[in-house]
């Protein structure tokens, strides 16, 4: 009898793990009205994600302004504000609702910001930093082309 209970418990554990993994990969999504995938969030969660995106735009503007003025300190500060440290306190429940590709793109943008901050601190030329920003912006465009927040 205890062998059957152990098997049932193991089976339930595996099913739970598979369901969680599926949800973690797919997120809480539905078909969007414009061909993109809609990520379903609570209003406060949506506001948080949009606020983070605005922060990335502010950082990008600071980087571009710093590059225009050849001010590596400004570039470093602007990029560092949007690096991985800014994504460290994200609620795990919110992260579970975001599709894996969305999470991967977002985290790669934060890593890119850290790389830009390091490049500025290392005195890399503005032209090289602008190439890095351009590459990062292509990720932003890919994300906004694929996803919408509901």
FIKOLZA-1660 file (N, C-alpha, C; in steps of 0.1 Angstrom, whole numbers, plus 5000, padded with zeros to 4 digits):
% residues 150
   i   px   py   pz ch aa at
   1 5008 4988 5000  A  X  N
   1 5000 5000 5000  A  X CA
   1 5009 5013 5000  A  X  C
   2 5019 5013 5009  A  X  N
   2 5027 5025 5009  A  X CA
   2 5035 5027 4996  A  X  C
   3 5038 5016 4989  A  X  N
   3 5045 5017 4976  A  X CA
   3 5036 5024 4966  A  X  C
   4 5023 5021 4966  A  X  N
   4 5013 5028 4957  A  X CA
   4 5012 5043 4961  A  X  C
   5 5012 5046 4973  A  X  N
   5 5011 5060 4978  A  X CA
   5 5024 5068 4974  A  X  C
   6 5035 5061 4975  A  X  N
   6 5048 5068 4971  A  X CA
   6 5048 5070 4956  A  X  C
   7 5043 5061 4948  A  X  N
   7 5042 5062 4934  A  X CA
   7 5033 5074 4930  A  X  C
   8 5021 5074 4937  A  X  N
   8 5011 5084 4934  A  X CA
   8 5017 5098 4938  A  X  C
   9 5024 5099 4949  A  X  N
   9 5030 5112 4953  A  X CA
   9 5041 5116 4943  A  X  C
  10 5049 5107 4939  A  X  N
  10 5059 5110 4929  A  X CA
  10 5052 5115 4916  A  X  C
  11 5042 5108 4911  A  X  N
  11 5035 5112 4899  A  X CA
  11 5029 5126 4901  A  X  C
  12 5023 5129 4912  A  X  N
  12 5017 5142 4914  A  X CA
  12 5028 5153 4914  A  X  C
  13 5039 5149 4920  A  X  N
  13 5050 5159 4921  A  X CA
  13 5055 5162 4906  A  X  C
  14 5057 5151 4898  A  X  N
  14 5061 5153 4884  A  X CA
  14 5051 5161 4876  A  X  C
  15 5038 5158 4878  A  X  N
  15 5028 5166 4871  A  X CA
  15 5028 5181 4875  A  X  C
  16 5030 5183 4888  A  X  N
  16 5031 5197 4893  A  X CA
  16 5043 5204 4887  A  X  C
  17 5054 5197 4887  A  X  N
  17 5066 5203 4881  A  X CA
  17 5064 5206 4866  A  X  C
  18 5058 5197 4859  A  X  N
  18 5056 5199 4844  A  X CA
  18 5046 5211 4842  A  X  C
  19 5036 5212 4850  A  X  N
  19 5026 5223 4849  A  X CA
  19 5033 5236 4852  A  X  C
  20 5041 5236 4863  A  X  N
  20 5048 5249 4866  A  X CA
  20 5058 5253 4855  A  X  C
  21 5065 5243 4850  A  X  N
  21 5075 5246 4839  A  X CA
  21 5068 5251 4826  A  X  C
  22 5056 5245 4823  A  X  N
  22 5049 5250 4812  A  X CA
  22 5044 5264 4814  A  X  C
  23 5039 5267 4826  A  X  N
  23 5035 5281 4829  A  X CA
  23 5046 5291 4829  A  X  C
  24 5058 5286 4834  A  X  N
  24 5070 5295 4834  A  X CA
  24 5074 5298 4820  A  X  C
  25 5074 5289 4811  A  X  N
  25 5078 5291 4797  A  X CA
  25 5068 5299 4790  A  X  C
  26 5055 5295 4791  A  X  N
  26 5045 5302 4783  A  X CA
  26 5040 5315 4789  A  X  C
  27 5040 5316 4802  A  X  N
  27 5035 5327 4809  A  X CA
  27 5020 5328 4809  A  X  C
  28 5015 5339 4813  A  X  N
  28 5000 5341 4813  A  X CA
  28 4997 5349 4800  A  X  C
  29 4994 5342 4789  A  X  N
  29 4993 5349 4776  A  X CA
  29 4980 5345 4769  A  X  C
  30 4977 5353 4759  A  X  N
  30 4965 5350 4750  A  X CA
  30 4969 5357 4737  A  X  C
  31 4961 5354 4727  A  X  N
  31 4963 5361 4714  A  X CA
  31 4959 5375 4715  A  X  C
  32 4968 5384 4710  A  X  N
  32 4965 5398 4711  A  X CA
  32 4956 5403 4699  A  X  C
  33 4951 5415 4700  A  X  N
  33 4942 5420 4690  A  X CA
  33 4949 5425 4677  A  X  C
  34 4962 5426 4678  A  X  N
  34 4970 5431 4666  A  X CA
  34 4980 5422 4661  A  X  C
  35 4979 5409 4664  A  X  N
  35 4988 5399 4659  A  X CA
  35 5000 5396 4669  A  X  C
  36 5001 5405 4679  A  X  N
  36 5011 5402 4689  A  X CA
  36 5005 5393 4700  A  X  C
  37 5014 5387 4708  A  X  N
  37 5009 5379 4720  A  X CA
  37 5007 5389 4731  A  X  C
  38 4995 5388 4737  A  X  N
  38 4991 5396 4749  A  X CA
  38 4995 5389 4762  A  X  C
  39 5003 5396 4770  A  X  N
  39 5006 5391 4783  A  X CA
  39 4996 5397 4793  A  X  C
  40 4989 5388 4800  A  X  N
  40 4979 5392 4809  A  X CA
  40 4985 5395 4823  A  X  C
  41 4983 5407 4828  A  X  N
  41 4989 5411 4840  A  X CA
  41 4978 5419 4848  A  X  C
  42 4980 5420 4861  A  X  N
  42 4972 5428 4870  A  X CA
  42 4976 5443 4867  A  X  C
  43 4967 5453 4869  A  X  N
  43 4971 5466 4866  A  X CA
  43 4984 5471 4873  A  X  C
  44 4986 5468 4885  A  X  N
  44 4999 5472 4892  A  X CA
  44 5011 5465 4886  A  X  C
  45 5009 5453 4881  A  X  N
  45 5020 5446 4875  A  X CA
  45 5024 5452 4861  A  X  C
  46 5013 5455 4854  A  X  N
  46 5015 5462 4841  A  X CA
  46 5022 5475 4843  A  X  C
  47 5017 5483 4853  A  X  N
  47 5024 5496 4855  A  X CA
  47 5038 5494 4859  A  X  C
  48 5042 5484 4866  A  X  N
  48 5056 5481 4870  A  X CA
  48 5064 5478 4858  A  X  C
  49 5059 5469 4849  A  X  N
  49 5067 5466 4837  A  X CA
  49 5068 5478 4828  A  X  C
  50 5058 5486 4826  A  X  N
  50 5059 5498 4818  A  X CA
  50 5068 5508 4824  A  X  C
  51 5068 5509 4837  A  X  N
  51 5077 5518 4844  A  X CA
  51 5092 5514 4841  A  X  C
  52 5094 5501 4842  A  X  N
  52 5108 5496 4839  A  X CA
  52 5112 5499 4825  A  X  C
  53 5103 5498 4816  A  X  N
  53 5106 5501 4802  A  X CA
  53 5109 5516 4800  A  X  C
  54 5101 5524 4807  A  X  N
  54 5104 5539 4806  A  X CA
  54 5117 5542 4812  A  X  C
  55 5121 5535 4823  A  X  N
  55 5135 5536 4828  A  X CA
  55 5145 5533 4818  A  X  C
  56 5143 5522 4810  A  X  N
  56 5153 5519 4800  A  X CA
  56 5154 5530 4789  A  X  C
  57 5142 5536 4786  A  X  N
  57 5143 5547 4776  A  X CA
  57 5150 5559 4782  A  X  C
  58 5148 5562 4795  A  X  N
  58 5155 5573 4801  A  X CA
  58 5170 5570 4801  A  X  C
  59 5174 5558 4804  A  X  N
  59 5188 5554 4804  A  X CA
  59 5194 5555 4790  A  X  C
  60 5187 5551 4780  A  X  N
  60 5191 5552 4766  A  X CA
  60 5193 5566 4763  A  X  C
  61 5184 5575 4766  A  X  N
  61 5186 5589 4763  A  X CA
  61 5198 5595 4770  A  X  C
  62 5200 5591 4783  A  X  N
  62 5212 5595 4790  A  X CA
  62 5225 5591 4783  A  X  C
  63 5225 5578 4778  A  X  N
  63 5236 5573 4771  A  X CA
  63 5239 5581 4758  A  X  C
  64 5228 5583 4751  A  X  N
  64 5230 5591 4738  A  X CA
  64 5235 5605 4741  A  X  C
  65 5229 5611 4751  A  X  N
  65 5234 5625 4754  A  X CA
  65 5248 5625 4758  A  X  C
  66 5252 5615 4766  A  X  N
  66 5266 5614 4770  A  X CA
  66 5275 5611 4758  A  X  C
  67 5271 5603 4749  A  X  N
  67 5279 5601 4737  A  X CA
  67 5280 5613 4729  A  X  C
  68 5269 5621 4728  A  X  N
  68 5270 5634 4720  A  X CA
  68 5280 5643 4726  A  X  C
  69 5281 5643 4740  A  X  N
  69 5290 5652 4747  A  X CA
  69 5303 5646 4750  A  X  C
  70 5306 5634 4745  A  X  N
  70 5317 5626 4749  A  X CA
  70 5320 5626 4764  A  X  C
  71 5309 5624 4771  A  X  N
  71 5309 5623 4786  A  X CA
  71 5307 5609 4790  A  X  C
  72 5319 5602 4792  A  X  N
  72 5318 5588 4795  A  X CA
  72 5312 5585 4809  A  X  C
  73 5314 5595 4818  A  X  N
  73 5308 5594 4832  A  X CA
  73 5293 5594 4831  A  X  C
  74 5287 5602 4823  A  X  N
  74 5273 5603 4821  A  X CA
  74 5268 5590 4815  A  X  C
  75 5275 5585 4805  A  X  N
  75 5271 5572 4799  A  X CA
  75 5271 5561 4809  A  X  C
  76 5282 5560 4817  A  X  N
  76 5283 5550 4827  A  X CA
  76 5272 5550 4837  A  X  C
  77 5269 5562 4842  A  X  N
  77 5258 5564 4852  A  X CA
  77 5245 5560 4846  A  X  C
  78 5242 5565 4834  A  X  N
  78 5229 5563 4828  A  X CA
  78 5227 5548 4826  A  X  C
  79 5237 5541 4820  A  X  N
  79 5236 5527 4817  A  X CA
  79 5235 5518 4830  A  X  C
  80 5243 5522 4840  A  X  N
  80 5243 5514 4853  A  X CA
  80 5230 5515 4860  A  X  C
  81 5223 5526 4859  A  X  N
  81 5209 5526 4865  A  X CA
  81 5200 5516 4859  A  X  C
  82 5202 5512 4847  A  X  N
  82 5193 5503 4840  A  X CA
  82 5199 5489 4839  A  X  C
  83 5210 5486 4846  A  X  N
  83 5216 5473 4845  A  X CA
  83 5209 5462 4853  A  X  C
  84 5215 5451 4855  A  X  N
  84 5209 5440 4862  A  X CA
  84 5204 5443 4876  A  X  C
  85 5211 5452 4883  A  X  N
  85 5207 5455 4896  A  X CA
  85 5193 5461 4897  A  X  C
  86 5189 5468 4886  A  X  N
  86 5176 5474 4886  A  X CA
  86 5165 5463 4884  A  X  C
  87 5168 5451 4880  A  X  N
  87 5159 5440 4878  A  X CA
  87 5159 5430 4890  A  X  C
  88 5167 5433 4900  A  X  N
  88 5169 5423 4910  A  X CA
  88 5157 5420 4919  A  X  C
  89 5149 5430 4921  A  X  N
  89 5138 5428 4931  A  X CA
  89 5125 5425 4925  A  X  C
  90 5124 5420 4913  A  X  N
  90 5112 5417 4906  A  X CA
  90 5104 5406 4913  A  X  C
  91 5092 5408 4915  A  X  N
  91 5083 5398 4922  A  X CA
  91 5083 5385 4914  A  X  C
  92 5086 5373 4921  A  X  N
  92 5086 5361 4914  A  X CA
  92 5072 5357 4908  A  X  C
  93 5061 5362 4914  A  X  N
  93 5048 5359 4908  A  X CA
  93 5046 5366 4895  A  X  C
  94 5051 5378 4894  A  X  N
  94 5051 5386 4881  A  X CA
  94 5060 5379 4871  A  X  C
  95 5072 5375 4875  A  X  N
  95 5081 5368 4865  A  X CA
  95 5074 5355 4860  A  X  C
  96 5067 5348 4868  A  X  N
  96 5060 5336 4863  A  X CA
  96 5050 5339 4853  A  X  C
  97 5044 5351 4853  A  X  N
  97 5034 5355 4843  A  X CA
  97 5040 5359 4830  A  X  C
  98 5052 5362 4830  A  X  N
  98 5059 5367 4817  A  X CA
  98 5064 5355 4809  A  X  C
  99 5062 5354 4796  A  X  N
  99 5067 5343 4788  A  X CA
  99 5082 5343 4788  A  X  C
 100 5088 5331 4787  A  X  N
 100 5102 5329 4787  A  X CA
 100 5110 5339 4778  A  X  C
 101 5105 5340 4765  A  X  N
 101 5112 5348 4756  A  X CA
 101 5112 5363 4760  A  X  C
 102 5101 5367 4766  A  X  N
 102 5100 5381 4771  A  X CA
 102 5110 5383 4782  A  X  C
 103 5111 5374 4791  A  X  N
 103 5120 5374 4802  A  X CA
 103 5135 5375 4797  A  X  C
 104 5137 5366 4787  A  X  N
 104 5151 5365 4782  A  X CA
 104 5155 5378 4775  A  X  C
 105 5146 5384 4767  A  X  N
 105 5149 5397 4761  A  X CA
 105 5151 5408 4771  A  X  C
 106 5142 5408 4781  A  X  N
 106 5143 5419 4791  A  X CA
 106 5156 5418 4799  A  X  C
 107 5160 5406 4803  A  X  N
 107 5172 5404 4811  A  X CA
 107 5184 5407 4802  A  X  C
 108 5184 5403 4789  A  X  N
 108 5195 5406 4781  A  X CA
 108 5197 5421 4779  A  X  C
 109 5186 5429 4779  A  X  N
 109 5187 5443 4778  A  X CA
 109 5194 5449 4791  A  X  C
 110 5190 5444 4802  A  X  N
 110 5197 5448 4815  A  X CA
 110 5212 5444 4815  A  X  C
 111 5215 5432 4810  A  X  N
 111 5229 5429 4809  A  X CA
 111 5236 5438 4799  A  X  C
 112 5230 5441 4788  A  X  N
 112 5236 5450 4778  A  X CA
 112 5239 5464 4785  A  X  C
 113 5230 5469 4793  A  X  N
 113 5232 5481 4800  A  X CA
 113 5244 5481 4809  A  X  C
 114 5246 5469 4816  A  X  N
 114 5258 5467 4824  A  X CA
 114 5271 5467 4815  A  X  C
 115 5270 5461 4803  A  X  N
 115 5281 5461 4794  A  X CA
 115 5284 5475 4789  A  X  C
 116 5274 5483 4786  A  X  N
 116 5276 5496 4782  A  X CA
 116 5283 5505 4793  A  X  C
 117 5278 5503 4805  A  X  N
 117 5284 5510 4816  A  X CA
 117 5299 5506 4818  A  X  C
 118 5302 5493 4816  A  X  N
 118 5316 5489 4817  A  X CA
 118 5324 5495 4806  A  X  C
 119 5319 5495 4794  A  X  N
 119 5326 5500 4782  A  X CA
 119 5329 5515 4784  A  X  C
 120 5319 5522 4790  A  X  N
 120 5322 5537 4792  A  X CA
 120 5332 5538 4803  A  X  C
 121 5332 5530 4814  A  X  N
 121 5342 5531 4824  A  X CA
 121 5356 5527 4819  A  X  C
 122 5356 5518 4809  A  X  N
 122 5369 5514 4803  A  X CA
 122 5374 5524 4793  A  X  C
 123 5366 5535 4790  A  X  N
 123 5370 5545 4781  A  X CA
 123 5369 5541 4766  A  X  C
 124 5360 5532 4763  A  X  N
 124 5357 5528 4749  A  X CA
 124 5352 5540 4741  A  X  C
 125 5355 5541 4729  A  X  N
 125 5351 5553 4721  A  X CA
 125 5335 5553 4720  A  X  C
 126 5330 5565 4719  A  X  N
 126 5316 5567 4718  A  X CA
 126 5310 5559 4706  A  X  C
 127 5317 5558 4695  A  X  N
 127 5312 5551 4683  A  X CA
 127 5309 5536 4687  A  X  C
 128 5318 5530 4695  A  X  N
 128 5316 5516 4699  A  X CA
 128 5304 5515 4708  A  X  C
 129 5303 5525 4717  A  X  N
 129 5292 5524 4726  A  X CA
 129 5279 5526 4719  A  X  C
 130 5278 5535 4709  A  X  N
 130 5266 5537 4701  A  X CA
 130 5263 5524 4693  A  X  C
 131 5272 5516 4689  A  X  N
 131 5270 5503 4682  A  X CA
 131 5263 5494 4693  A  X  C
 132 5268 5494 4705  A  X  N
 132 5262 5486 4715  A  X CA
 132 5247 5490 4718  A  X  C
 133 5245 5503 4718  A  X  N
 133 5231 5508 4721  A  X CA
 133 5222 5504 4709  A  X  C
 134 5227 5505 4697  A  X  N
 134 5219 5501 4685  A  X CA
 134 5215 5486 4686  A  X  C
 135 5225 5478 4690  A  X  N
 135 5222 5464 4692  A  X CA
 135 5211 5461 4702  A  X  C
 136 5212 5469 4713  A  X  N
 136 5203 5467 4724  A  X CA
 136 5189 5472 4720  A  X  C
 137 5188 5483 4712  A  X  N
 137 5176 5488 4708  A  X CA
 137 5169 5478 4699  A  X  C
 138 5176 5470 4691  A  X  N
 138 5170 5460 4683  A  X CA
 138 5162 5450 4691  A  X  C
 139 5167 5447 4703  A  X  N
 139 5160 5438 4712  A  X CA
 139 5147 5445 4717  A  X  C
 140 5148 5458 4720  A  X  N
 140 5136 5465 4724  A  X CA
 140 5125 5464 4713  A  X  C
 141 5129 5466 4701  A  X  N
 141 5120 5466 4690  A  X CA
 141 5114 5452 4688  A  X  C
 142 5123 5442 4689  A  X  N
 142 5118 5428 4688  A  X CA
 142 5107 5425 4699  A  X  C
 143 5110 5429 4711  A  X  N
 143 5100 5427 4722  A  X CA
 143 5087 5434 4719  A  X  C
 144 5088 5447 4716  A  X  N
 144 5076 5455 4714  A  X CA
 144 5068 5450 4701  A  X  C
 145 5075 5444 4692  A  X  N
 145 5068 5438 4680  A  X CA
 145 5061 5425 4683  A  X  C
 146 5066 5418 4693  A  X  N
 146 5060 5405 4696  A  X CA
 146 5050 5405 4707  A  X  C
 147 5051 5414 4717  A  X  N
 147 5043 5414 4729  A  X CA
 147 5035 5426 4731  A  X  C
 148 5023 5425 4738  A  X  N
 148 5016 5436 4743  A  X CA
 148 5012 5433 4757  A  X  C
 149 5010 5443 4765  A  X  N
 149 5006 5440 4779  A  X CA
 149 4992 5444 4781  A  X  C
 150 4984 5434 4787  A  X  N
 150 4970 5436 4789  A  X CA
 150 4967 5437 4804  A  X  C
% end
